[in-house]
Amino acid sequence: MTFKRYMEVGRVVLINYGPEEGKLATVIDIVDQNRCLIEGPTTGVLRQVIPFTRIALTDLTVKIQRNARQKTIAKAWEEADTLATWEKSSWAKKLSSRKTKASLGDFDRFKVMVAKKQKAAIIAKKMAELA
């Protein structure tokens, strides 16, 4: 299996731990073998050094130079339409569905359970008709 995502300047990353968890940012510079400098001007992530263990690499990249300014990064995100591309990805859809599911109350979870049972009954009935 070959790697398809490499740590590089311009790589869009998802922060998976800390106060900015769940936000997107761009790698601006690689500090050493364990840390990188990131910033997300359109997502509210301030410029900071973060360990590799706290980020996940996405398939998205933007064309920027090393240590680019905030305006340059924001312009590159707009040109690449990064946020819209991210929202269309299956990864983003899965994260939003998890967030929605986590915010459900007792009665909402009950309604989901009933709907799943009804769906399963309909599918079982159709399968019995076909057999």
Buried (B, 14 or more C-beta within 10 A) or exposed (E): EEEEEEEEBBBBBBBEEEEBEEBBBBBBBBEEEEBBBBBBBBBEBEBBEBEBEBBEBBEBBBEBEEEBBBEBBBBBBEEBEBBEBBEEEEEBEEBEEEEEEEEEEEEEEEEEEEEEEEEEEEEEEEEEEEE
